[in-house]
Amino acid sequence: MAGSNLKICDKGHRYDKSSNCNVCPVCDREQKITEGFLAVLSTPAQRALRNHGILSLEMLSQYTEKEILSFHGVGISSIPKLKEALNSAGLSFKT
């Protein structure tokens, strides 16, 4: 590992990261969601919603699309997936 980019997370995992992002890839893999509506999203989008306390479709429905898109890690490709999940539960984004 390159010494100048070596980082160590709170759990002691060592990783090399060229960006300023402090997300440990080992911890990130351990936290990847594989079930439920978040499972269809990218890991950064999952992390963004988790970090904002959005763990259910009911919680998601309290936000507008614009608010969700403003979260770092959520891209435009996440919106159709989230809309589909909301629609299947009889919910929608806040207007």
Secondary structure, 3 states (H helix, E strand, C coil): CCHHHEEECCCCCEEECCCCCCCCHHHHHHHCCCCCHHHHCCHHHHHHHHHCCCCCHHHHCCCCHHHHHCCCCCCCCHHHHHHHHHHHCCCCCCC
